[in-house]
Amino acid sequence: MTVPALVALDGAALDPGVLAGRAVLVVNVASRCGHTPQYAGLQRLHERFADRGFTVLGVPCNQFAGEEPGTPAEIAEFCATTYGVTFPLTEKVEVNGKRRHPLYARLVRARDDDGEAGDVAWNFEKFLLAPDGTVVGRFRPGVEPESWEIVEAIEAVLPGA
């Protein structure tokens, strides 16, 4: 799967080079969610595997109970100061419904471990892409970023693995 063009949180085009040839964990994120502390684990994953061809891609979304109401500047400041986030963040997008971003139109076809595909359930749903863009894993919001399931899946698709 080719990743559709993305816009960074600052409004500029997201450099495709930050994702090309890398394993990517795409996560719809929100600043006021019960799962928001997962930012810390996502950042640790990013740091742990970045030099081996991995990145986390945070995708802010306000579709779930309005849990990401902030402006791009507010989101960036919150992520940097509260969790030290250094992984790329996109503009705020919709992950479900008629205005679903093209990236998510492709991602939601992927099945989780229970064989379920379809709409994103809530904030912090995770999709693992292999370096060629193939979706190789889908992890529901309650699965912690540093869980054995996610770490094992990442290690299996790192470039050169």
Secondary structure by P-SEA (a helix, b strand, c coil): cccccccccccccccccccccccccccccccccccccaaaaaaaaaaaccccbbbbbbbbbccccccccccaaaaaaaaaaacccccccccccccccccccaaaaaaaacccccccccccccccbbbbbccccccccccccccccccaaaaaaaaaccccc
